[in-house]
């Protein structure tokens, strides 16, 4: 990865990577704010604000924003996470100035018209309803709420119906003024881009933005053993099972990523073969890692017939214990390395993926590793490294979030 980084006088960072064979470019405006930065009465403010910035600025209406992006053939959208928000566009390189005009207006001069806020409030509540109707989404939300219990990371990104209904235009404007500003923003681009020209265009549109220096409360979260059951009359039980994991910069993450692939990261993984292929207990089973600046989590998801949930959980426990005791094999290590190498190469051929990596890493302070550096990190992992991280994480307390036709205390294994 050959990237270039510049910082404007007001502290806004601009980072780019040129991909000469392309005619398109992916641009992302990354803001250092998310669910973890909200007060209890602001739950969902980051995501609500993401919606509202598309509803108009001082100069542009919501329709004008949409029509401008459509008129240049751009794809545009945004997303909010626990610790950041990103507004992005993918477009042909000749239309970079137009896209920056619109993004600059949206981020720096949102109008917060009361009519638009009330309209979008209903949209966000419908999004909450949609997520709650999906039992797998509900299980994942309950898992993160439980594993990060006591910290703002426990809150759902969407907020709650009550918090969204109670949020006033002044609340939204106040949150924006505290969390959005030059120092807390990174503008990233990858594709057909000239760094110097792009920096000049960004400076023209963002150079007068006020300095708002933000930060995050650090999370100190102790492992816990908890079972949380949400009773639903569903045909399938949705289970998310895991515990506290590694933060985003932990050097053990390279070993854990290989371990995660072996455990439940693909069709050749242990859990996929044991739970789905050998026993036919589930259609979907996988493992995952969540990582933030100061903490993280690991987990396994499985969807199965309610009467077989205990069996599935016992099999997961058995596999975790086997890895702690015996580690993984050389063949599994080689296969996981090969899968991760291939996946990395495919992802980095896409300008949007490169833009995301650039923007997220710069915003969070993560190193900007080249492809070769990432591959070297993967290849440097040994069998002992993997068993060590398994011993450190898989022997701690675990959390289970279950959604299905269970009563409290009924799910045992």
HELIX and SHEET records of a PDB file:
HELIX    1   1 UNK A   35  UNK A   37  5                                   3    
HELIX    2   2 UNK A   40  UNK A   42  5                                   3    
HELIX    3   3 UNK A   45  UNK A   52  1                                   8    
HELIX    4   4 UNK A   53  UNK A   55  5                                   3    
HELIX    5   5 UNK A   62  UNK A   71  1                                  10    
HELIX    6   6 UNK A   93  UNK A   95  5                                   3    
HELIX    7   7 UNK A   96  UNK A  108  1                                  13    
HELIX    8   8 UNK A  114  UNK A  133  1                                  20    
HELIX    9   9 UNK A  135  UNK A  147  1                                  13    
HELIX   10  10 UNK A  152  UNK A  154  5                                   3    
HELIX   11  11 UNK A  161  UNK A  166  1                                   6    
HELIX   12  12 UNK A  169  UNK A  179  1                                  11    
HELIX   13  13 UNK A  195  UNK A  206  1                                  12    
HELIX   14  14 UNK A  253  UNK A  264  1                                  12    
HELIX   15  15 UNK A  270  UNK A  271  1                                   2    
HELIX   16  16 UNK A  272  UNK A  278  3                                   7    
HELIX   17  17 UNK A  306  UNK A  308  5                                   3    
HELIX   18  18 UNK A  309  UNK A  326  1                                  18    
HELIX   19  19 UNK A  330  UNK A  347  1                                  18    
HELIX   20  20 UNK A  351  UNK A  364  1                                  14    
HELIX   21  21 UNK A  371  UNK A  379  1                                   9    
HELIX   22  22 UNK A  383  UNK A  394  1                                  12    
SHEET    1   A 6 UNK A   3  UNK A   7  0                                        
SHEET    2   A 6 UNK A  13  UNK A  18 -1                                        
SHEET    3   A 6 UNK A 185  UNK A 191  1                                        
SHEET    4   A 6 UNK A  24  UNK A  31 -1                                        
SHEET    5   A 6 UNK A  85  UNK A  92 -1                                        
SHEET    6   A 6 UNK A  75  UNK A  80 -1                                        
SHEET    1   B 5 UNK A 226  UNK A 231  0                                        
SHEET    2   B 5 UNK A 399  UNK A 404  1                                        
SHEET    3   B 5 UNK A 236  UNK A 244 -1                                        
SHEET    4   B 5 UNK A 296  UNK A 305 -1                                        
SHEET    5   B 5 UNK A 282  UNK A 291 -1                                        
END                                                                             
